[in-house]
């Protein structure tokens, strides 16, 4: 990590130096896949944004370096016998980065903001288990009716519409993080800017230079600041993964997410155990724009999905760092199983024959191809996947063209319901429950880029949300996936992820985990 070369001297440290002793500022340099679209935790949605939010803010609960659930802003909690009323005790003396107290009222106001239609929070549905949340988001009730109240300054009471087994895990998500009301109301949309943003996490925002870096500094008001090892954390947008690898090899980055899959073997040879690859709960998928022809035609969506050789994508394009997928929920969630589509058991040749027959029945051939524009966010792996899809689908009578944007612009286009034929997306589990994936296809969900809407599917998820029996609940969720994903192709799963990254041997505290979350406060310089 070459900390002697990552030293910044403040006026105070210069004085100390002249006095005969100076302390070097410890700095962690992280590659982060791209710039955030926003630093508002209630409005962001991408992995790079989530990485920043975990350092800047803290929800009632949080994940440690191994993705285990631990207390966050709440030091303890209890639940009623019926599982519907949760009482959280906030940490006494907890402060915002500006030194003012973090209170239960901050959580009440913040959660009301999330579900308010005026906020247009993409993750508003994250709070759907809370009493009246869905009605508020639909504009049917006022935000004041949300089932959350401040009993006193340090006691928060949350009433759910039904027992929710993943509720505590859900509270680790940035949509549930508190914001300081005075800060938001003072600066409006500018509250996220350096010098304005007030946060309650281990770090606070110091600077943001778009397309260059975001710099965070240790928050001295954080309750556990004495155990935060790094004084400064720099996040660098690394959409150009090849360039990021060179920066890592040069010692300019201490850790980075992702690397070009085709470099896997070479990197293992040169970097050894600094290459990190392992299973994670995440799915790589494409979505079709279902409100326009021909993608509104189920047979067309099915034909495209059947025609794609997922084994080729996983083995050749991604160099065996991904697993072929025909379902949305990845393996590894205890108690959950769903039957893949019938065609998943066919050979690829048979799949292609059936897909070609469907396309020909609709008048599409190589001489008269179906035109499909696919959109993806820029990086080598996504580009290589798009090119492979173009080559795989051409003999089937599908002519693919491509549009790529940086990650913030790509997801902004999808979130704003912009036009597309098929668009690349990915889902990394926020918590270890099938519902977290299946909610992508619920009517009106912010992440439902395909605009799929099916009353039967929604009803299955709603029934699962109030089902007290764990096994029956999983059965309902599996039925929902069968309906929405396998039968209706609300999205087109292609592969299950493995995490891939590079971690310096000068960095301690990095732990492999199925959520691939690594808050900076749990990392430290190796001794």
C-alpha positions in Angstrom: 0.0 0.0 0.0 3.1 2.1 0.2 1.8 4.4 2.9 4.9 6.6 3.1 4.0 7.8 -0.4 0.4 8.4 0.5 1.0 11.1 3.1 -0.8 14.5 3.3 0.4 17.1 5.8 -2.0 19.5 7.3 -0.9 22.8 8.9 -1.2 21.0 12.3 1.0 18.2 11.2 3.6 20.6 9.8 3.8 22.2 13.2 4.2 18.7 14.8 6.9 17.9 12.2 8.8 21.0 13.3 8.4 19.9 16.8 10.1 16.6 16.0 7.3 14.2 15.2 4.7 13.9 12.5 2.0 11.3 11.9 1.4 10.2 8.3 -2.1 10.1 7.1 -3.1 6.6 6.2 -4.9 6.4 2.9 -6.9 3.6 1.2 -7.3 3.8 -2.6 -10.2 1.9 -3.9 -11.3 1.2 -7.5 -15.1 1.6 -7.7 -16.3 0.8 -11.3 -17.8 4.3 -11.9 -19.0 7.6 -10.6 -22.2 7.8 -8.7 -25.3 9.4 -10.3 -26.1 10.8 -6.9 -24.8 10.8 -3.3 -28.4 10.9 -2.0 -28.8 7.4 -0.3 -32.5 7.5 -0.9 -32.1 8.0 -4.7 -29.1 5.9 -5.7 -29.1 2.3 -6.8 -25.8 1.1 -8.3 -23.0 -0.9 -6.7 -20.5 2.0 -6.8 -23.0 4.2 -5.0 -23.7 1.5 -2.4 -20.0 1.2 -1.7 -19.8 4.9 -1.0 -23.0 4.9 1.1 -21.7 2.2 3.5 -18.7 4.4 4.3 -20.7 7.7 4.6 -23.8 6.5 6.4 -25.0 3.9 8.9 -28.5 2.4 9.1 -30.1 0.8 12.1 -28.2 -2.4 11.3 -25.2 -2.9 9.1 -22.8 -5.6 7.7 -19.4 -6.2 9.1 -16.4 -7.1 6.9 -17.7 -10.7 6.5 -21.3 -9.5 5.7 -22.5 -10.6 9.1 -25.4 -8.6 10.5 -24.3 -6.3 13.4 -25.8 -3.3 15.2 -25.4 0.0 13.4 -27.1 3.2 14.5 -29.2 1.0 16.8 -27.3 -0.6 19.7 -30.2 -3.0 20.4 -33.7 -4.0 19.4 -36.7 -6.1 20.4 -39.8 -7.4 18.7 -43.3 -8.0 19.8 -44.7 -11.6 20.1 -46.6 -11.3 16.8 -43.4 -10.2 15.0 -45.0 -6.9 13.8 -43.7 -4.2 16.1 -40.0 -3.6 16.4 -38.4 -1.3 18.9 -34.9 0.0 18.3 -32.7 1.7 20.9 -30.3 4.1 19.2 -26.7 4.5 20.4 -26.6 7.1 23.2 -24.5 10.1 22.3 -24.5 9.2 18.6 -23.7 12.3 16.5 -23.9 13.5 12.9 -20.6 14.6 11.3 -21.5 18.2 12.2 -21.7 17.3 15.9 -25.5 17.4 16.3 -27.3 14.3 17.8 -28.7 11.5 15.7 -32.2 11.0 16.9 -35.2 8.7 16.3 -36.9 11.6 14.6 -34.2 11.6 12.0 -35.2 8.1 11.0 -38.9 8.9 11.0 -38.4 11.9 8.7 -36.0 10.0 6.4 -38.2 7.0 6.0 -41.2 9.2 5.3 -39.1 10.9 2.6 -38.2 7.6 1.0 -41.8 6.5 0.5 -43.1 9.9 -0.5 -44.1 10.0 -4.2 -42.4 13.4 -4.4 -39.0 11.8 -3.7 -39.4 9.3 -6.5 -37.0 7.0 -4.7 -36.1 4.0 -6.9 -35.9 1.8 -3.7 -39.2 3.1 -2.1 -40.4 -0.5 -2.3 -37.6 -1.5 0.1 -39.8 -0.1 2.9 -42.9 -2.0 1.6 -43.0 -4.2 4.7 -43.6 -1.2 6.9 -47.3 -0.4 7.6 -48.9 1.9 5.0 -45.7 2.3 3.0 -47.2 1.0 -0.2 -50.3 3.1 0.1 -48.1 6.2 0.7 -45.9 5.5 -2.4 -49.1 5.2 -4.5 -50.3 8.5 -3.2 -53.2 7.0 -1.3 -52.1 8.1 2.2 -50.0 10.8 3.6 -46.4 10.1 4.6 -47.3 10.8 8.2 -49.3 7.5 8.2 -46.1 5.5 7.8 -45.8 2.9 10.6 -42.8 4.4 12.2 -42.6 6.8 15.2 -40.1 8.3 17.6 -41.1 7.2 21.1 -38.3 9.5 22.4 -35.1 10.9 21.1 -33.3 7.5 21.2 -36.2 5.0 20.8 -37.7 4.2 17.3 -40.8 2.0 16.9 -41.5 0.4 13.6 -44.8 -1.3 12.9 -44.9 -3.8 10.0 -47.9 -5.0 8.1 -46.8 -8.6 8.7 -43.9 -10.5 10.2 -40.9 -10.0 7.9 -38.1 -12.5 8.3 -35.5 -10.4 6.4 -36.4 -7.1 8.1 -33.1 -6.7 10.0 -31.1 -7.5 6.9 -33.2 -5.1 4.9 -32.2 -2.3 7.3 -28.6 -2.5 6.1 -29.7 -1.1 2.7 -29.0 2.6 1.9 -32.7 3.3 1.3 -33.2 3.0 5.1 -30.3 5.3 6.0 -31.1 8.5 7.9 -30.5 11.9 6.5 -30.3 15.1 8.6 -33.5 17.0 7.9 -32.0 20.4 8.6 -29.2 19.7 6.1 -31.5 18.6 3.3 -33.9 21.5 3.8 -31.1 24.1 4.0 -29.4 23.1 0.8 -32.1 21.3 -1.2 -30.7 19.3 -4.1 -27.2 20.6 -3.2 -27.1 18.9 0.2 -24.9 16.1 -1.3 -22.1 18.4 -2.3 -18.8 18.5 -0.4 -19.0 21.0 2.5 -22.8 20.5 2.7 -23.3 16.7 3.2 -23.8 15.7 6.8 -23.5 12.0 7.5 -23.5 9.6 10.4 -21.0 6.9 9.1 -17.4 6.2 9.7 -16.4 8.7 7.0 -17.5 12.1 5.7 -17.3 13.6 2.2 -14.3 15.7 1.6 -14.2 16.2 -2.2 -15.7 14.9 -5.4 -14.0 15.5 -8.8 -16.2 13.8 -11.5 -14.4 11.2 -13.6 -11.4 11.5 -11.3 -12.0 10.6 -7.6 -14.2 10.9 -4.6 -12.3 11.5 -1.3 -13.7 10.7 2.1 -12.1 11.5 5.5 -12.5 9.8 8.8 -15.5 11.2 10.7 -14.2 12.1 14.2 -17.8 12.2 15.5 -18.4 8.5 14.6 -19.0 6.4 17.7 -16.2 4.0 16.9 -13.7 6.4 15.3 -10.8 5.2 17.4 -11.0 1.8 15.6 -11.2 3.2 12.1 -7.8 2.6 10.7 -7.7 4.7 7.5 -7.8 8.5 7.8 -8.8 8.9 4.1 -10.4 6.7 1.5 -10.2 7.6 -2.2 -12.7 6.1 -4.6 -11.6 6.1 -8.2 -14.0 5.4 -11.1 -12.6 2.3 -12.8 -15.0 1.6 -15.7 -11.8 1.0 -17.8 -10.9 -2.2 -16.0 -7.8 -2.8 -18.0 -6.4 0.6 -17.0 -7.5 -0.1 -13.4 -5.5 -3.4 -13.4 -2.4 -1.4 -14.5 -3.0 1.1 -11.7 -3.3 -1.8 -9.2 -0.1 -3.4 -10.5 1.7 0.0 -10.1 0.5 0.3 -6.5 -1.9 3.2 -7.2 -4.9 1.1 -6.1 -5.1 -1.0 -3.0 -8.2 -2.8 -4.0 -10.6 -2.9 -7.0 -13.8 -4.5 -8.1 -13.9 -6.5 -11.2 -11.2 -7.0 -13.9 -11.4 -8.1 -17.6 -12.4 -11.8 -17.5 -10.0 -12.6 -20.3 -7.1 -11.6 -18.1 -8.1 -14.1 -15.3 -5.4 -16.7 -16.0 -2.6 -14.1 -16.6 -3.5 -12.2 -13.4 -3.5 -15.4 -11.3 -0.1 -16.2 -12.7 1.4 -12.8 -11.9 -0.6 -11.7 -8.8 -1.3 -15.0 -7.1 -3.7 -14.8 -4.1 -4.1 -11.1 -4.6 -6.7 -12.2 -7.2 -10.0 -12.8 -5.4 -12.7 -14.9 -7.1 -15.6 -16.6 -5.3 -19.4 -17.1 -5.2 -21.7 -14.2 -4.6 -25.5 -13.7 -4.6 -25.9 -11.8 -7.9 -27.3 -12.2 -11.3 -26.3 -10.8 -14.7 -29.4 -10.2 -16.9 -31.0 -8.3 -19.7 -34.4 -6.8 -19.7 -36.8 -6.2 -22.6 -38.9 -3.1 -23.0 -42.3 -4.8 -22.6 -44.5 -1.8 -23.5 -43.4 -1.9 -27.2 -43.5 -4.3 -30.1 -42.1 -6.8 -30.7 -40.8 -7.2 -27.2 -44.3 -7.2 -25.8 -44.7 -10.6 -27.6 -43.8 -13.4 -25.1 -42.8 -15.8 -27.9 -40.2 -13.3 -29.2 -38.7 -12.9 -25.8 -38.6 -16.6 -25.3 -37.0 -17.2 -28.7 -34.2 -14.7 -28.0 -33.6 -16.2 -24.6 -33.4 -19.8 -25.9 -31.1 -18.7 -28.7 -28.4 -17.5 -26.3 -25.6 -20.0 -25.5 -25.1 -19.2 -21.9 -22.3 -21.8 -21.5 -20.3 -20.0 -24.2 -20.8 -16.7 -22.4 -19.8 -18.1 -19.0 -16.9 -20.3 -20.2 -15.4 -18.3 -23.1 -16.3 -14.7 -22.6 -16.1 -14.7 -18.9 -13.4 -17.4 -18.6 -15.3 -19.6 -16.2 -15.8 -16.8 -13.6 -19.6 -16.9 -14.1 -22.2 -19.6 -14.0 -24.9 -20.0 -16.7 -28.3 -18.9 -15.5 -31.9 -19.5 -16.7 -33.5 -18.4 -13.4 -33.2 -15.0 -11.6 -32.6 -16.1 -8.0 -29.1 -17.4 -7.6 -28.2 -20.6 -5.7 -27.1 -20.3 -2.1 -30.3 -19.1 -0.3 -31.3 -21.6 2.3 -34.7 -23.3 1.8 -35.3 -21.9 -1.7 -35.4 -23.9 -5.0 -37.1 -23.3 -8.3 -37.4 -25.5 -11.4 -35.7 -24.0 -14.5 -37.6 -23.7 -17.7 -38.2 -26.9 -19.7 -35.9 -25.8 -22.5 -33.0 -25.5 -20.1 -32.6 -29.2 -20.3 -32.2 -29.3 -24.1 -28.9 -29.2 -25.9 -28.0 -25.8 -27.3 -28.6 -27.0 -30.8 -32.1 -28.1 -29.9 -32.8 -24.7 -28.2 -31.6 -22.9 -31.3 -33.8 -25.0 -33.5 -36.9 -24.2 -31.4 -36.0 -20.5 -31.3 -35.4 -20.3 -35.0 -38.8 -21.9 -35.6 -40.5 -19.3 -33.4 -38.7 -16.4 -35.2 -39.5 -17.8 -38.7 -43.2 -18.1 -37.7 -43.1 -14.4 -36.9 -41.4 -13.6 -40.3 -37.8 -13.2 -39.0 -34.9 -14.8 -40.9 -31.3 -13.9 -41.7 -32.6 -12.3 -44.9 -35.2 -10.4 -42.9 -33.8 -10.1 -39.4 -35.4 -8.9 -36.2 -33.6 -5.7 -35.3 -32.6 -5.5 -31.6 -30.7 -2.6 -30.1 -29.0 -3.6 -26.8 -27.8 -1.1 -24.3 -25.1 -1.7 -21.7 -22.9 0.3 -19.3 -19.3 0.6 -20.4 -16.6 -1.8 -19.4 -14.7 -4.6 -21.1 -16.7 -7.5 -19.8 -20.1 -6.0 -20.7 -18.8 -5.0 -24.1 -17.4 -8.5 -24.8 -20.8 -10.0 -23.7 -22.7 -7.6 -26.0 -20.4 -8.5 -29.0 -20.9 -12.2 -28.2 -24.6 -11.8 -28.2 -24.4 -10.0 -31.5 -22.5 -13.0 -33.0 -24.7 -15.6 -31.4 -27.9 -14.1 -32.5 -27.0 -13.2 -36.1 -27.5 -16.7 -37.5 -30.8 -16.9 -35.8 -32.1 -13.9 -37.8 -31.6 -11.3 -35.1 -29.5 -8.2 -36.1 -28.0 -6.6 -33.0 -26.8 -3.1 -32.7 -25.2 -1.7 -29.5 -25.3 1.5 -27.5 -23.1 1.9 -24.4 -22.9 4.7 -21.8 -21.0 5.2 -18.6 -22.7 3.5 -15.6 -24.4 6.6 -14.2 -25.9 7.6 -17.6 -26.9 4.0 -18.4 -28.9 3.5 -15.2 -30.3 7.0 -15.3 -31.7 6.2 -18.7 -33.3 3.0 -17.3 -34.6 4.6 -14.2 -36.2 7.4 -16.2 -38.0 4.7 -18.3 -36.1 5.7 -21.4 -36.6 3.8 -24.7 -34.6 0.6 -25.4 -35.1 -2.8 -26.9 -33.0 -4.8 -24.5 -30.8 -3.5 -21.7 -28.1 -5.0 -19.6 -28.5 -4.9 -15.8 -27.3 -6.8 -12.8 -28.7 -7.4 -9.3 -26.5 -8.0 -6.3 -28.3 -9.1 -3.2 -29.1 -6.4 -0.7 -30.1 -9.2 1.8 -30.1 -13.0 1.6 -33.7 -13.6 0.5 -35.4 -14.5 -2.8 -37.8 -11.6 -2.4 -34.9 -9.2 -3.0 -34.5 -10.5 -6.5 -38.1 -11.1 -7.4 -39.2 -7.6 -6.4 -37.5 -6.5 -9.6 -40.6 -7.6 -11.5 -43.3 -6.2 -9.3 -45.6 -3.6 -10.8 -44.3 -0.1 -10.4 -41.0 -1.0 -8.7 -38.2 1.5 -9.4 -35.9 -1.2 -10.6 -38.5 -2.8 -12.9 -36.9 -1.4 -16.1 -38.9 -3.8 -18.3 -42.2 -2.4 -17.0 -43.5 -5.9 -16.4 -46.9 -5.9 -14.7 -48.9 -9.0 -13.8 -51.5 -9.1 -11.0 -51.0 -12.8 -10.4 -47.3 -12.3 -9.9 -47.8 -9.4 -7.6 -50.4 -11.3 -5.6 -47.9 -14.2 -5.1 -45.3 -11.9 -3.7 -47.8 -10.2 -1.5 -49.0 -13.5 -0.1 -45.4 -14.5 0.5 -44.8 -11.3 2.4 -47.5 -12.2 5.0 -46.9 -16.0 5.1 -45.6 -16.9 8.6 -44.5 -20.4 7.7 -41.0 -20.3 6.3 -41.3 -23.3 4.0 -44.7 -22.2 2.6 -43.3 -18.7 2.1 -40.4 -20.1 0.0 -42.9 -22.2 -2.1 -44.9 -19.0 -2.8 -41.8 -17.2 -3.9 -40.8 -20.1 -6.2 -44.2 -20.0 -7.8 -43.8 -16.3 -8.4 -40.5 -16.8 -10.1 -42.0 -19.6 -12.2 -44.8 -17.2 -13.3 -42.8 -14.0 -13.8 -39.4 -15.1 -14.9 -39.7 -18.6 -16.3 -43.1 -18.3 -18.0 -43.4 -14.6 -18.8 -39.7 -13.6 -19.2 -40.1 -10.4 -17.2 -36.3 -10.4 -17.4 -33.8 -12.6 -19.2 -31.2 -14.1 -16.7 -27.9 -14.9 -18.4 -25.4 -15.7 -15.7 -24.9 -15.9 -12.0 -21.9 -13.8 -10.8 -18.8 -14.7 -9.0 -17.1 -11.8 -7.3 -13.8 -10.8 -9.0 -11.4 -8.4 -7.6 -7.8 -7.5 -6.8 -6.7 -6.9 -3.2 -3.2 -5.7 -2.2 -1.2 -7.9 0.2 -0.6 -4.7 2.1 -4.2 -4.5 3.0 -5.6 -6.3 6.1 -9.2 -7.1 7.0 -10.6 -8.0 3.5 -12.9 -11.0 3.9 -14.6 -13.0 1.2 -18.4 -13.0 1.6 -21.4 -13.8 -0.5 -22.6 -10.2 -0.7 -19.1 -8.9 -1.7 -19.4 -6.0 0.7 -16.2 -4.5 2.2 -16.8 -1.4 4.3 -13.6 0.6 4.6 -13.9 0.9 8.4 -13.1 -2.8 8.7 -10.0 -2.6 6.6 -6.5 -1.6 7.8 -2.9 -1.5 6.7 -1.2 -4.9 7.0 1.4 -5.0 9.7 
